[in-house]
Amino acid sequence: MAASTVIKNFRDATVLFADGTTPTPLSVTLSLESGDFSLTGLNQGNTEATTYLDRGELGSVRLTSRSFPSFSVSCHMADLSDATDKLIFDAINKTGAFSAALSTITGSDVYGLKITVTIEGTNFGDVADHTIVMNGCHCTIDFSEGDPNSFSISGIVYGTIVTT
């Protein structure tokens, strides 16, 4: 089948944050959002390219250290923390309903989440919906008061990134 010709936009995606609990992870789908998810720093193999100069001229380019893509997304603030309702603030801070959450980063004391971005495709004639699954994401969350109050979430992907 030919590649889709329908351009996707901010109305077509959902962003799910999940912990490492198996078989049923604790999860929350981001809501009240602007649709501004951004993933940066992707490249083949997520590896840095290093240049080696030969008397000031390019001698060689080699793959060296692993690189770690980063992401950001924002949403409006409706609630902060709750012991039973699953909220984004709690998912990132391992508090409230996520206080017993398990990290998706193994062999580390760093708490991480799995983030899945699902972009609608089947409604537009695509063979399937499209996904970006990022494992081992260490997240931070910023709060801003305003009209409306908002959260800004950012992080680094230390695990795998799988796209479909």
LUMLOFI-851118 format. One record per residue: residue in three letters; y, x, z of N, C-alpha, C, O in turn. Coordinates in steps of 0.02 Angstrom, whole numbers, padded with zeros to 5 digits. Each point is the difference from the previous one (the first is absolute). Example, Ala and Ser with C-alpha at 12.3 -4.5 7.8 and 13.67 -1.06 7.14 Angstrom:
<sites>
+-----+--------+--------+--------+--------+--------+--------+--------+--------+--------+--------+--------+--------+
:   r :    n_y :    n_x :    n_z :   ca_y :   ca_x :   ca_z :    c_y :    c_x :    c_z :    o_y :    o_x :    o_z :
+-----+--------+--------+--------+--------+--------+--------+--------+--------+--------+--------+--------+--------+
: ala : -00284 :  00660 :  00390 :  00059 : -00045 :  00000 :  00060 :  00045 :  00000 : -00001 :  00052 :  00033 :
: ser :  00054 : -00070 : -00069 :  00059 :  00042 :  00003 :  00055 : -00039 :  00037 :  00055 :  00025 :  00008 :
+-----+--------+--------+--------+--------+--------+--------+--------+--------+--------+--------+--------+--------+
</sites>
This chain:
<sites>
+-----+--------+--------+--------+--------+--------+--------+--------+--------+--------+--------+--------+--------+
:   r :    n_y :    n_x :    n_z :   ca_y :   ca_x :   ca_z :    c_y :    c_x :    c_z :    o_y :    o_x :    o_z :
+-----+--------+--------+--------+--------+--------+--------+--------+--------+--------+--------+--------+--------+
: met : -00059 :  00042 :  00000 :  00059 : -00042 :  00000 :  00062 :  00044 :  00000 :  00001 :  00054 :  00030 :
: ala :  00049 : -00076 : -00063 :  00063 :  00037 : -00005 :  00037 :  00001 :  00067 : -00010 : -00044 :  00042 :
: ala :  00051 :  00094 : -00034 :  00041 :  00005 :  00060 :  00047 : -00060 :  00004 :  00021 : -00028 : -00051 :
: ser : -00005 :  00009 :  00112 :  00045 : -00057 :  00011 :  00068 :  00013 : -00030 :  00024 :  00057 : -00001 :
: thr :  00007 : -00109 : -00023 :  00068 :  00005 : -00026 :  00050 : -00038 :  00044 :  00059 : -00003 : -00015 :
: val : -00084 : -00026 :  00070 :  00043 : -00036 :  00046 :  00026 :  00048 :  00053 : -00039 :  00030 :  00037 :
: ile :  00104 : -00022 : -00034 :  00031 :  00045 :  00048 : -00004 : -00032 :  00069 :  00019 : -00057 :  00010 :
: lys : -00043 :  00096 :  00038 : -00006 : -00024 :  00069 :  00066 :  00013 :  00037 :  00036 :  00047 : -00017 :
: asn : -00022 : -00089 :  00068 :  00061 :  00010 :  00039 : -00011 : -00012 :  00073 : -00058 : -00010 :  00022 :
: phe :  00111 :  00009 :  00018 : -00005 : -00006 :  00072 : -00032 : -00065 :  00025 : -00020 : -00004 :  00058 :
: arg :  00014 : -00045 : -00100 : -00031 : -00063 :  00019 : -00077 :  00004 : -00002 : -00033 : -00045 :  00026 :
: asp :  00006 :  00096 : -00055 : -00071 :  00002 : -00016 : -00044 :  00040 :  00049 : -00061 :  00004 : -00010 :
: ala :  00090 :  00025 :  00062 : -00040 :  00045 :  00043 : -00002 : -00024 :  00072 :  00044 : -00036 :  00025 :
: thr : -00097 :  00057 :  00009 : -00006 : -00006 :  00073 : -00016 :  00068 :  00028 : -00031 :  00042 : -00033 :
: val :  00051 : -00031 :  00097 : -00012 :  00064 :  00033 : -00037 : -00014 :  00065 :  00027 : -00033 :  00045 :
: leu : -00088 :  00058 : -00039 : -00043 : -00011 :  00057 : -00008 :  00065 :  00040 : -00016 :  00052 : -00029 :
: phe :  00026 : -00056 :  00094 : -00010 :  00056 :  00046 : -00062 : -00014 :  00041 : -00005 : -00054 :  00030 :
: ala : -00043 :  00100 : -00027 : -00063 : -00011 :  00035 : -00020 :  00063 :  00039 :  00014 :  00056 : -00021 :
: asp : -00047 : -00067 :  00078 : -00024 :  00056 :  00040 : -00071 :  00019 : -00023 : -00023 : -00025 : -00051 :
: gly : -00010 :  00068 :  00090 : -00066 :  00024 : -00019 : -00058 : -00036 :  00032 : -00057 :  00025 : -00003 :
: thr :  00068 : -00082 :  00034 : -00054 : -00038 :  00032 : -00048 : -00025 : -00053 :  00021 : -00028 : -00051 :
: thr : -00087 :  00037 :  00063 : -00050 : -00025 : -00047 : -00045 : -00049 :  00036 : -00012 :  00009 :  00060 :
: pro : -00013 : -00059 : -00092 :  00008 : -00014 : -00071 :  00063 : -00040 : -00016 :  00018 : -00008 : -00059 :
: thr :  00017 : -00017 :  00110 :  00059 : -00042 : -00011 :  00062 :  00034 :  00029 :  00012 : -00004 :  00060 :
: pro :  00027 :  00037 : -00102 :  00060 :  00034 :  00026 :  00052 : -00048 :  00027 :  00005 : -00058 : -00022 :
: leu :  00034 :  00081 :  00070 :  00061 : -00036 :  00020 :  00049 :  00010 : -00057 :  00009 :  00056 : -00023 :
: ser :  00022 : -00110 :  00001 :  00045 :  00008 : -00058 :  00058 : -00049 :  00004 : -00003 : -00052 :  00033 :
: val :  00056 :  00070 : -00069 :  00058 : -00044 : -00007 :  00028 :  00010 : -00070 :  00008 :  00057 : -00023 :
: thr :  00006 : -00112 : -00010 :  00033 :  00002 : -00065 :  00075 : -00003 :  00012 :  00024 : -00045 :  00034 :
: leu :  00011 :  00091 : -00063 :  00073 :  00003 :  00008 :  00029 : -00065 : -00027 : -00016 : -00023 : -00054 :
: ser :  00061 : -00008 :  00094 :  00031 : -00062 : -00022 :  00076 :  00007 :  00007 :  00025 :  00048 :  00029 :
: leu :  00010 : -00096 : -00056 :  00073 :  00000 :  00002 :  00029 :  00064 : -00028 :  00045 :  00030 :  00029 :
: glu : -00072 : -00009 : -00085 :  00020 :  00064 : -00029 :  00041 : -00007 : -00063 :  00000 : -00052 : -00033 :
: ser :  00035 :  00104 :  00017 :  00043 :  00001 : -00059 : -00038 :  00016 : -00064 :  00024 : -00015 : -00055 :
: gly : -00082 :  00045 :  00062 : -00037 :  00021 : -00059 :  00023 :  00068 : -00024 :  00010 :  00010 : -00060 :
: asp : -00002 :  00037 :  00107 :  00026 :  00066 : -00017 : -00048 :  00057 :  00017 :  00022 :  00056 :  00013 :
: phe : -00087 : -00070 : -00014 : -00049 :  00053 :  00015 :  00009 :  00057 : -00049 :  00008 : -00010 : -00060 :
: ser : -00010 :  00071 :  00086 :  00007 :  00060 : -00042 : -00051 :  00052 :  00022 : -00008 :  00013 :  00059 :
: leu : -00026 :  00017 : -00107 : -00048 :  00054 :  00012 :  00022 :  00059 : -00042 :  00005 : -00006 : -00061 :
: thr :  00008 :  00063 :  00093 :  00027 :  00057 : -00036 : -00042 :  00063 :  00011 : -00035 :  00006 :  00051 :
: gly :  00038 :  00039 : -00098 : -00033 :  00064 :  00006 : -00071 :  00002 : -00027 : -00037 :  00047 :  00015 :
: leu :  00018 : -00096 : -00054 : -00067 :  00000 : -00029 : -00003 :  00049 : -00058 :  00047 :  00007 : -00039 :
: asn : -00103 :  00027 :  00034 : -00014 :  00042 : -00058 : -00074 :  00010 : -00006 : -00039 : -00020 :  00044 :
: gln :  00018 :  00051 : -00097 : -00071 :  00011 : -00012 : -00030 :  00039 :  00058 :  00019 :  00058 :  00012 :
: gly : -00066 : -00088 :  00023 : -00033 :  00034 :  00055 :  00042 :  00008 :  00062 : -00024 :  00030 :  00049 :
: asn :  00085 : -00055 : -00048 :  00046 :  00009 :  00057 : -00001 :  00071 :  00025 : -00013 :  00015 :  00059 :
: thr :  00028 :  00030 : -00105 :  00002 :  00071 :  00014 :  00065 :  00030 : -00025 :  00023 : -00017 : -00055 :
: glu :  00006 :  00061 :  00095 :  00062 :  00033 : -00021 : -00013 :  00048 : -00058 : -00052 :  00031 : -00005 :
: ala :  00101 : -00027 : -00038 : -00002 :  00049 : -00054 :  00048 :  00057 :  00019 :  00059 : -00012 :  00014 :
: thr : -00085 :  00072 : -00013 :  00040 :  00058 :  00019 :  00010 :  00046 : -00060 : -00047 :  00014 : -00038 :
: thr :  00108 :  00009 :  00029 :  00015 :  00045 : -00055 : -00003 :  00072 :  00024 :  00021 :  00016 :  00056 :
: tyr : -00046 :  00027 : -00099 : -00001 :  00071 :  00014 :  00040 :  00034 : -00057 : -00013 : -00010 : -00059 :
: leu :  00062 :  00049 :  00080 :  00045 :  00031 : -00048 : -00023 :  00071 : -00017 : -00028 :  00036 :  00042 :
: asp :  00042 : -00016 : -00103 : -00013 :  00067 : -00024 :  00068 :  00029 : -00020 :  00024 : -00012 : -00056 :
: arg :  00006 :  00050 :  00102 :  00066 :  00029 : -00011 :  00051 : -00053 : -00020 :  00039 :  00009 : -00047 :
: gly : -00041 : -00065 :  00085 :  00050 : -00052 : -00010 : -00018 : -00053 : -00052 :  00036 : -00049 : -00006 :
: glu : -00090 :  00059 : -00030 : -00022 : -00048 : -00050 : -00065 : -00033 :  00024 : -00037 :  00028 :  00041 :
: leu :  00024 : -00088 : -00066 : -00060 : -00035 :  00020 : -00062 :  00038 : -00022 : -00011 :  00013 : -00059 :
: gly : -00030 :  00005 :  00109 : -00062 :  00035 : -00014 : -00059 : -00047 :  00001 : -00046 :  00005 : -00041 :
: ser :  00047 : -00051 :  00089 : -00056 : -00046 :  00008 :  00019 : -00058 :  00045 :  00046 :  00006 :  00040 :
: val : -00080 : -00061 : -00048 :  00008 : -00058 :  00044 : -00070 : -00016 :  00026 : -00047 : -00008 : -00038 :
: arg :  00041 :  00004 :  00105 : -00065 : -00012 :  00031 :  00003 : -00058 :  00049 :  00052 : -00011 :  00032 :
: leu : -00107 : -00024 : -00026 : -00007 : -00051 :  00052 : -00014 :  00036 :  00066 : -00043 :  00044 :  00003 :
: thr :  00079 : -00063 :  00049 : -00010 :  00034 :  00065 : -00015 : -00051 :  00055 : -00054 : -00030 :  00000 :
: ser :  00100 :  00019 :  00045 : -00011 : -00041 :  00059 :  00001 : -00075 : -00016 :  00031 : -00022 : -00049 :
: arg : -00066 : -00015 :  00090 :  00000 : -00073 : -00006 :  00070 : -00026 :  00014 :  00035 :  00027 :  00043 :
: ser : -00015 : -00078 : -00078 :  00063 : -00035 :  00014 : -00016 : -00069 :  00027 : -00055 : -00025 : -00009 :
: phe :  00103 : -00005 :  00043 : -00011 : -00063 :  00034 :  00054 : -00049 : -00021 :  00058 :  00005 :  00021 :
: pro : -00076 : -00054 : -00063 :  00048 : -00050 : -00022 :  00030 : -00038 :  00059 : -00031 : -00004 :  00054 :
: ser :  00090 : -00024 : -00064 :  00033 : -00039 :  00052 :  00015 : -00070 : -00027 :  00000 : -00011 : -00060 :
: phe :  00012 : -00035 :  00106 :  00014 : -00069 : -00019 :  00053 : -00029 :  00045 :  00014 :  00025 :  00054 :
: ser :  00015 : -00079 : -00078 :  00048 : -00038 :  00041 :  00000 : -00073 : -00022 : -00017 : -00016 : -00057 :
: val :  00035 : -00027 :  00104 :  00006 : -00071 : -00014 :  00043 : -00030 :  00056 :  00002 :  00027 :  00055 :
: ser :  00031 : -00082 : -00070 :  00040 : -00032 :  00052 : -00017 : -00074 :  00004 : -00027 : -00029 : -00047 :
: cys :  00043 : -00001 :  00103 : -00010 : -00072 :  00009 :  00050 : -00026 :  00051 :  00029 :  00038 :  00038 :
: his : -00019 : -00103 : -00039 :  00044 : -00032 :  00048 : -00037 : -00007 :  00067 : -00061 : -00006 :  00001 :
: met :  00098 :  00007 :  00054 : -00030 : -00004 :  00066 :  00003 : -00072 :  00024 :  00054 : -00029 :  00007 :
: ala : -00113 : -00001 :  00007 : -00003 : -00067 :  00029 : -00027 :  00003 :  00071 :  00018 : -00041 :  00042 :
: asp : -00061 :  00090 : -00028 : -00030 :  00008 :  00066 : -00012 :  00075 :  00010 : -00004 :  00038 : -00048 :
: leu : -00001 : -00018 :  00111 : -00007 :  00071 :  00014 : -00072 :  00018 :  00019 : -00033 :  00037 : -00036 :
: ser :  00010 : -00063 :  00093 : -00065 :  00020 :  00026 : -00034 : -00060 :  00033 :  00034 : -00043 :  00029 :
: asp : -00100 :  00039 : -00035 : -00036 : -00056 :  00030 : -00072 :  00023 :  00015 : -00029 :  00039 : -00037 :
: ala :  00002 : -00063 :  00092 : -00066 :  00019 :  00021 : -00055 : -00031 : -00043 : -00055 :  00027 : -00002 :
: thr :  00068 : -00082 : -00031 : -00052 : -00033 : -00040 :  00016 : -00005 : -00074 : -00044 :  00009 : -00042 :
: asp :  00107 : -00023 :  00025 :  00018 : -00004 : -00071 :  00006 :  00070 : -00029 :  00027 :  00045 :  00032 :
: lys : -00053 : -00036 : -00092 :  00001 :  00066 : -00032 :  00067 :  00009 : -00036 :  00015 : -00034 : -00048 :
: leu :  00024 :  00082 :  00073 :  00067 :  00013 : -00025 :  00005 :  00071 : -00025 : -00035 :  00045 :  00025 :
: ile :  00079 : -00033 : -00074 :  00006 :  00067 : -00030 :  00023 :  00052 :  00050 : -00024 :  00057 : -00002 :
: phe :  00070 : -00074 :  00047 :  00023 :  00048 :  00051 : -00058 :  00025 :  00042 : -00006 :  00059 :  00013 :
: asp : -00038 : -00106 :  00007 : -00058 :  00018 :  00041 : -00051 :  00041 : -00040 : -00030 :  00046 :  00027 :
: ala :  00020 : -00063 : -00091 : -00048 :  00036 : -00041 :  00019 :  00074 : -00004 : -00043 :  00044 :  00003 :
: ile :  00106 : -00030 : -00011 :  00023 :  00069 : -00008 :  00002 :  00038 :  00066 : -00013 :  00060 :  00001 :
: asn :  00030 : -00095 :  00053 :  00006 :  00033 :  00065 : -00062 : -00004 :  00044 :  00000 :  00026 :  00056 :
: lys : -00053 : -00059 : -00081 : -00062 : -00008 :  00038 :  00015 : -00034 :  00067 : -00021 :  00023 :  00053 :
: thr :  00058 : -00078 : -00057 :  00018 : -00039 :  00059 : -00020 : -00073 : -00012 : -00024 : -00018 : -00054 :
: gly :  00035 : -00025 :  00105 : -00013 : -00071 : -00008 : -00070 : -00013 : -00024 : -00048 :  00028 :  00026 :
: ala :  00041 : -00071 : -00077 : -00066 : -00019 : -00027 : -00036 :  00060 : -00031 : -00060 : -00004 : -00014 :
: phe :  00095 :  00059 :  00002 : -00030 :  00060 : -00029 : -00012 :  00055 :  00053 : -00015 :  00057 : -00018 :
: ser :  00020 : -00074 :  00082 : -00007 :  00051 :  00053 : -00069 :  00033 :  00000 : -00006 :  00057 :  00022 :
: ala : -00045 : -00091 : -00047 : -00067 :  00028 : -00003 : -00018 :  00024 : -00071 : -00058 :  00013 : -00015 :
: ala :  00108 : -00007 : -00028 : -00012 :  00020 : -00070 : -00030 :  00069 : -00004 :  00012 :  00043 :  00043 :
: leu : -00052 : -00033 : -00095 : -00031 :  00065 : -00013 :  00035 :  00033 : -00059 :  00017 : -00033 : -00050 :
: ser : -00007 :  00097 :  00055 :  00033 :  00038 : -00053 : -00043 :  00007 : -00062 : -00061 :  00002 :  00005 :
: thr :  00094 :  00001 : -00062 : -00036 :  00013 : -00063 :  00002 :  00075 : -00017 : -00026 :  00021 : -00052 :
: ile :  00056 :  00019 :  00097 :  00000 :  00073 : -00009 : -00053 :  00027 :  00047 :  00007 : -00004 :  00061 :
: thr : -00060 :  00032 : -00088 : -00055 :  00025 :  00041 :  00011 :  00073 :  00019 :  00034 :  00037 : -00035 :
: gly : -00064 : -00018 :  00092 :  00005 :  00069 :  00023 :  00070 :  00020 :  00020 :  00020 :  00058 : -00007 :
: ser :  00019 : -00106 :  00033 :  00070 :  00013 :  00016 :  00022 : -00045 :  00056 : -00031 : -00053 :  00012 :
: asp :  00083 :  00072 :  00023 :  00029 : -00044 :  00051 :  00059 : -00039 : -00029 :  00036 : -00033 :  00038 :
: val : -00026 :  00036 : -00103 :  00054 : -00036 : -00034 : -00027 : -00069 : -00020 : -00053 : -00006 : -00031 :
: tyr :  00091 : -00046 :  00049 : -00018 : -00069 : -00017 :  00021 : -00015 : -00071 :  00058 :  00010 : -00019 :
: gly : -00105 : -00034 : -00021 :  00015 : -00016 : -00069 : -00027 : -00068 : -00020 : -00045 : -00027 :  00031 :
: leu :  00074 :  00000 : -00083 : -00019 : -00065 : -00027 : -00020 :  00006 : -00073 :  00017 :  00049 : -00034 :
: lys : -00054 : -00097 :  00010 : -00016 : -00007 : -00071 :  00049 : -00052 : -00027 :  00007 : -00054 :  00028 :
: ile :  00026 :  00071 : -00083 :  00049 : -00046 : -00030 : -00025 : -00017 : -00070 : -00015 :  00044 : -00040 :
: thr :  00013 : -00109 :  00027 : -00022 : -00024 : -00065 :  00055 : -00041 : -00032 :  00023 : -00050 :  00027 :
: val : -00001 :  00073 : -00085 :  00049 : -00038 : -00039 : -00039 : -00033 : -00056 : -00033 :  00033 : -00040 :
: thr :  00036 : -00100 :  00038 : -00034 : -00038 : -00051 :  00052 : -00031 : -00046 :  00045 : -00036 :  00023 :
: ile : -00051 :  00050 : -00087 :  00048 : -00025 : -00050 : -00037 : -00051 : -00043 : -00050 :  00015 : -00032 :
: glu :  00076 : -00076 :  00032 : -00031 : -00054 : -00038 : -00005 :  00018 : -00074 :  00048 :  00024 : -00031 :
: gly : -00107 : -00035 :  00003 : -00010 :  00014 : -00071 : -00036 : -00057 : -00035 :  00016 : -00016 : -00057 :
: thr : -00065 : -00014 :  00090 : -00041 : -00051 : -00032 :  00041 : -00061 : -00021 : -00016 : -00032 : -00050 :
: asn :  00068 :  00016 :  00088 :  00042 : -00057 : -00019 :  00039 :  00012 : -00064 :  00028 : -00046 : -00029 :
: phe : -00026 :  00109 :  00008 :  00037 :  00019 : -00060 : -00046 :  00021 : -00057 :  00023 :  00031 : -00048 :
: gly : -00087 : -00046 :  00055 : -00048 :  00015 : -00053 : -00033 :  00068 :  00007 : -00039 :  00019 : -00044 :
: asp :  00054 :  00019 :  00097 : -00034 :  00063 :  00010 : -00072 : -00013 :  00021 : -00016 : -00054 :  00026 :
: val : -00028 :  00103 : -00036 : -00070 : -00007 :  00018 : -00008 : -00007 :  00076 : -00045 : -00034 :  00023 :
: ala :  00089 :  00067 :  00016 : -00003 : -00002 :  00073 :  00069 :  00011 :  00029 :  00047 :  00020 : -00036 :
: asp : -00041 : -00032 :  00100 :  00061 :  00020 :  00035 : -00001 :  00076 :  00006 : -00053 :  00031 : -00007 :
: his :  00110 : -00001 :  00020 :  00005 :  00072 :  00005 :  00009 :  00019 :  00074 :  00034 : -00036 :  00037 :
: thr : -00063 :  00092 : -00016 :  00007 :  00020 :  00070 :  00017 :  00074 :  00006 : -00019 :  00041 : -00042 :
: ile :  00056 : -00026 :  00094 :  00011 :  00069 :  00022 : -00024 :  00001 :  00073 :  00031 : -00032 :  00042 :
: val : -00084 :  00069 : -00028 : -00028 :  00004 :  00067 :  00013 :  00070 :  00027 : -00024 :  00049 : -00028 :
: met :  00062 : -00046 :  00082 :  00019 :  00064 :  00030 : -00032 :  00005 :  00069 :  00014 : -00040 :  00044 :
: asn : -00057 :  00090 : -00035 : -00035 :  00010 :  00063 :  00034 :  00054 :  00041 :  00029 :  00047 : -00027 :
: gly : -00034 : -00054 :  00093 :  00027 :  00052 :  00044 :  00075 :  00005 : -00002 :  00027 :  00055 : -00007 :
: cys :  00008 : -00111 :  00012 :  00073 : -00001 : -00003 :  00030 :  00003 :  00070 : -00012 : -00045 :  00040 :
: his :  00051 :  00096 : -00027 :  00037 :  00003 :  00063 :  00069 : -00031 : -00012 :  00038 :  00023 : -00043 :
: cys : -00023 : -00076 :  00081 :  00060 : -00040 : -00013 :  00052 :  00007 :  00055 : -00017 :  00014 :  00058 :
: thr :  00079 : -00024 : -00076 :  00054 : -00008 :  00048 :  00037 : -00064 : -00018 : -00001 : -00022 : -00058 :
: ile :  00035 : -00008 :  00107 :  00037 : -00061 : -00013 :  00069 :  00005 :  00032 :  00006 :  00022 :  00057 :
: asp :  00044 : -00040 : -00094 :  00069 :  00000 :  00023 :  00024 : -00072 :  00004 : -00017 : -00042 : -00042 :
: phe :  00058 :  00027 :  00093 :  00028 : -00067 :  00009 :  00075 :  00004 : -00012 :  00033 :  00046 :  00023 :
: ser : -00006 : -00094 : -00060 :  00072 : -00004 : -00012 :  00023 : -00071 :  00014 : -00028 : -00049 : -00026 :
: glu :  00080 :  00044 :  00067 :  00030 : -00065 :  00012 :  00047 : -00016 : -00057 :  00032 :  00045 : -00027 :
: gly : -00028 : -00108 :  00009 :  00045 : -00019 : -00055 : -00011 : -00072 : -00018 : -00025 : -00040 :  00039 :
: asp :  00045 :  00023 : -00099 : -00008 : -00068 : -00025 : -00041 :  00003 : -00063 :  00028 : -00002 : -00055 :
: pro : -00094 :  00005 :  00060 : -00042 : -00010 :  00059 : -00018 :  00067 :  00034 :  00013 :  00054 : -00026 :
: asn : -00045 : -00059 :  00086 : -00031 :  00059 :  00031 : -00056 :  00022 : -00046 : -00031 : -00041 : -00035 :
: ser :  00017 :  00105 :  00034 : -00052 :  00024 : -00046 : -00039 :  00058 :  00028 :  00021 :  00034 :  00047 :
: phe : -00079 : -00022 : -00077 : -00042 :  00058 :  00014 : -00003 :  00041 : -00064 : -00004 : -00027 : -00055 :
: ser :  00007 :  00093 :  00062 : -00014 :  00046 : -00055 : -00061 :  00040 :  00020 :  00000 :  00032 :  00053 :
: ile : -00051 : -00034 : -00094 : -00063 :  00034 :  00015 : -00008 :  00057 : -00050 :  00012 : -00008 : -00060 :
: ser : -00031 :  00066 :  00086 : -00013 :  00056 : -00044 : -00060 :  00039 :  00026 : -00020 : -00010 :  00057 :
: gly : -00007 :  00052 : -00099 : -00057 :  00039 :  00023 : -00025 :  00049 : -00052 :  00025 :  00005 : -00055 :
: ile : -00076 :  00031 :  00077 : -00033 :  00051 : -00040 : -00073 : -00019 : -00008 : -00032 : -00024 :  00047 :
: val :  00005 :  00034 : -00107 : -00070 : -00015 : -00014 : -00040 :  00065 :  00007 :  00007 :  00046 : -00041 :
: tyr : -00048 : -00042 :  00093 : -00041 :  00060 :  00012 : -00071 : -00007 : -00028 : -00036 :  00049 : -00006 :
: gly :  00017 : -00110 : -00012 : -00067 : -00013 : -00026 :  00001 : -00009 : -00075 :  00045 :  00024 : -00035 :
: thr : -00094 : -00059 :  00011 : -00008 : -00011 : -00072 :  00046 : -00057 : -00024 :  00020 : -00043 :  00038 :
: ile : -00006 :  00045 : -00102 :  00036 : -00054 : -00034 : -00043 : -00021 : -00059 : -00016 :  00040 : -00044 :
: val : -00003 : -00104 :  00044 : -00043 : -00026 : -00053 :  00038 : -00057 : -00034 :  00024 : -00046 :  00033 :
: thr : -00019 :  00049 : -00100 :  00034 : -00052 : -00037 : -00049 : -00035 : -00047 : -00045 :  00032 : -00028 :
: thr :  00056 : -00096 :  00019 : -00042 : -00039 : -00047 :  00046 : -00046 : -00040 : -00024 : -00037 : -00043 :
+-----+--------+--------+--------+--------+--------+--------+--------+--------+--------+--------+--------+--------+
</sites>
